[in-house]
């Protein structure tokens, strides 16, 4: 199919540190990211941040498990990840969370690119991926503000 890229931005009524605390809790990610049923940290760095994890997604049209490797922004304003190796449904995946202060709130952007092996029309894959990132940013906001 080829690479599909989407993004979603949301404002959250919490400080950037509070938002980053939720984002750094990779083990709890499946509790607020719709469609994700597994988020298992596999490795951490010297600061205790997850550097590799196993993720399981079930997004209506497909179910997949895969490993990702994280790179943390030195400024503490987010992190990015890449697919460690091809999975059943993905040749590649690149994603990132970016958290910026916005007055008393935080503005958070999730970007995701997937190169899928699913034999589906591009518009359907893009809609599924867009629904996924929209659900994740809304889920993050609910988690942070509750």
HUTAFEN-V789890 format. One record per residue. RES is the residue in three letters. PHI is phi in whole degrees, -180 to 180 (NA if undefined). OMEGA is omega as a letter, one per 30 degrees, with the letter a starting at -180 (* if undefined). BURIAL is I if it has 9 or more other C-alpha atoms within 8 Angstrom, else O. Layout:
{{RES/PHI/OMEGA/BURIAL} {RES/PHI/OMEGA/BURIAL}}
//
This chain:
{{UNK/NA/a/I} {UNK/110/a/O} {UNK/-76/l/O} {UNK/-125/a/I} {UNK/-120/l/I} {UNK/-142/l/I} {UNK/-154/l/I} {UNK/-147/l/I} {UNK/-122/a/I} {UNK/-142/l/I} {UNK/-99/a/I} {UNK/-124/a/I} {UNK/-78/l/I} {UNK/-144/l/I} {UNK/-70/l/I} {UNK/-63/l/I} {UNK/-64/l/O} {UNK/-66/l/I} {UNK/-65/a/I} {UNK/-64/l/I} {UNK/-62/l/O} {UNK/-69/a/I} {UNK/-65/l/O} {UNK/-74/l/O} {UNK/-84/a/O} {UNK/-59/a/I} {UNK/-61/l/O} {UNK/-96/a/O} {UNK/-57/a/I} {UNK/-66/l/I} {UNK/-77/a/O} {UNK/-126/l/I} {UNK/-94/a/I} {UNK/-57/l/I} {UNK/90/a/I} {UNK/-93/a/I} {UNK/-114/a/I} {UNK/-144/l/I} {UNK/-147/a/I} {UNK/-112/l/I} {UNK/-62/a/I} {UNK/-114/a/I} {UNK/-145/l/O} {UNK/-131/l/I} {UNK/-94/a/O} {UNK/-64/l/O} {UNK/-95/l/O} {UNK/84/l/O} {UNK/-83/l/O} {UNK/-67/l/I} {UNK/-113/l/I} {UNK/-155/l/I} {UNK/-148/l/I} {UNK/-105/a/I} {UNK/-120/l/I} {UNK/-124/l/I} {UNK/-123/l/I} {UNK/-134/a/I} {UNK/-114/l/I} {UNK/66/a/O} {UNK/-89/a/O} {UNK/-165/l/O} {UNK/-126/a/I} {UNK/-150/l/I} {UNK/-126/a/I} {UNK/-161/l/I} {UNK/-110/l/I} {UNK/-127/l/I} {UNK/-114/a/I} {UNK/-103/l/I} {UNK/-124/a/O} {UNK/-94/l/O} {UNK/-63/a/I} {UNK/-59/a/O} {UNK/-80/a/O} {UNK/83/a/O} {UNK/-95/l/I} {UNK/145/l/I} {UNK/-160/l/I} {UNK/-129/l/I} {UNK/-149/l/I} {UNK/-136/l/I} {UNK/-69/a/I} {UNK/-70/l/O} {UNK/-151/a/O} {UNK/-54/l/I} {UNK/-111/l/I} {UNK/-60/a/O} {UNK/-116/a/I} {UNK/-135/l/I} {UNK/-87/a/I} {UNK/-156/l/I} {UNK/-152/l/I} {UNK/-135/l/I} {UNK/-142/l/I} {UNK/-159/l/I} {UNK/-112/l/I} {UNK/-125/a/I} {UNK/-121/a/I} {UNK/-127/l/I} {UNK/-68/l/I} {UNK/-144/a/O} {UNK/65/l/O} {UNK/-84/a/O} {UNK/-114/l/I} {UNK/-124/l/I} {UNK/-104/a/I} {UNK/-122/l/I} {UNK/-121/l/I} {UNK/-109/l/I} {UNK/-117/a/I} {UNK/-144/l/I} {UNK/-124/l/I} {UNK/-130/l/I} {UNK/-107/a/I} {UNK/-94/l/I} {UNK/-99/a/I} {UNK/-65/l/O} {UNK/-84/a/O} {UNK/-125/l/O} {UNK/-59/a/O} {UNK/-55/a/O} {UNK/-63/l/O} {UNK/-72/l/O} {UNK/-63/a/I} {UNK/-65/l/I} {UNK/-62/l/O} {UNK/-62/l/I} {UNK/-67/l/I} {UNK/-65/l/I} {UNK/-60/l/O} {UNK/-64/a/I} {UNK/-71/l/I} {UNK/-63/l/I} {UNK/-64/a/I} {UNK/-67/a/I} {UNK/-69/l/I} {UNK/-67/l/I} {UNK/-63/l/I} {UNK/-63/l/I} {UNK/-61/l/I} {UNK/-59/a/I} {UNK/-63/a/I} {UNK/-69/a/I} {UNK/-89/a/O} {UNK/-87/*/O}}
//
